[in-house]
């Protein structure tokens, strides 16, 4: 039973989990920027690629930073960087300005993803920690599927005085981030004891010499690449196939995150009764059926079902692969954790390849081919998943 004192400390952390979900606004935002500035797919897909590029650079240094200044101060720093990223689009909508905005959004999110989960363990321990982390992911997902609705609300001219149009979602999310900084800063959280020296780049990358670790690392890259790719491409598919405008097509992104959230909430329940391998197989089959449907179907209902399927299927791939990686080398869990977080770099590679493929074929079928390749890799990974209950 959690005490009132713990709940007081938990609230600002959960608000920060909400701000962690801001990173997913890059999907719908890149579609609006593409229309505003007349960009091709390769140029527009550079935005989500930039966001996830920073996981490769900053994940391990963030661990080192936490060791020096503590987890709470690292989370506060991540919020400050996130606030800066959300403030920049309020100044204009030039291509260069948006590149800087999404770069800072990626840096802030890297700092946050690396430090927020450990900070939660400062106040929640034992068997309550896992359920608290799951609830945090649920709160994060709320911000993810709200972003398209806020953008549509702004684009409809709801606040014409601000002249921000769809970009109204940036100042709204910025206000939440400012509240999170103030609330978390004023909340006393006991600093953790000095931990072991964080992993270095060399200690992490040398583990890629282990075939199992390498395959699982690439699985993380594919999972995140598919996640960012669908987030970015789903509205474009509806616009291309059904001649929808961006306001109507933006619902596709929210639908994806709604079913990914449902998958997160049901995942822990299912995994308590099924083996990891069995649930992994079901998840990949859902994604395979979805991507096949994207190539075949052209009706709105069928395409929405495909989006829902891939959202549910991709929702639990990360925790299964992550736990498998830790299980493969339990004596190297710190290094394995840092390496798997670096795997989020897949969110950079996939959108770039999808943009190039779509421009080359002059169709979103090019993007779907790249997504299909990622799902086939996860299918290939099934024999490496152990039957862990």
Order of alpha helices (4+ residues) and beta strands (2+ residues): alpha-alpha-alpha-alpha-alpha-alpha-alpha-alpha-alpha-alpha-alpha-alpha-alpha-alpha-alpha-alpha-alpha-alpha
